[in-house]
Amino acid sequence: MKTGVLFSVWVALSALLVATVVASFFLTGIPSLAAGLSIASIKAGLVFWYFMDLRGEKGLVRLSAVVAILWLFIFFLLVAPDYLFRTV
């Protein structure tokens, strides 16, 4: 992989880090959660695609990565009702 591409991804990850910090200072509540999760998803996608080299992999490896992400999403969905409806 070309060094220029990796440098560009690094710059993008750094910019997203700055966006995360800025969002944490200016947003509160649900917008903060939405911004944080959106930015984190983009960063994770960049790391998966470029640094874990899923871009160059074929079938089964990509499928395994997608299935792992789907399971994580399912676990979050199972935990969310407990978190949302818990009384202190």
SULFEN-V118964 format. One record per backbone hydrogen bond with DSSP energy under -1.0 kcal/mol. CO is the residue of the C=O (numbers start at 1). NH is the residue of the N-H. Records with the same first field share a line. If there is no record, write none. Layout:
CO: NH ; NH
This chain:
2: 6
3: 7
4: 8
5: 9
6: 10
7: 11
8: 12
9: 13
10: 14
11: 15
12: 16
13: 17
14: 18
15: 19
16: 20
17: 21
18: 22
19: 23
20: 24
21: 25
22: 26
23: 27
29: 33
30: 34
31: 35
32: 36
33: 37
34: 38
35: 39
36: 40
37: 41
38: 42
39: 43
40: 44
41: 45
42: 46
43: 47
44: 48
45: 49
46: 50
47: 52
48: 54
49: 55
58: 61 ; 62
59: 63
60: 64
61: 65
62: 66
63: 67
64: 68
65: 69
66: 70
67: 71
68: 72
69: 73
70: 74
71: 75
72: 76
73: 77
74: 78
75: 79
76: 80
79: 83
80: 84
81: 85
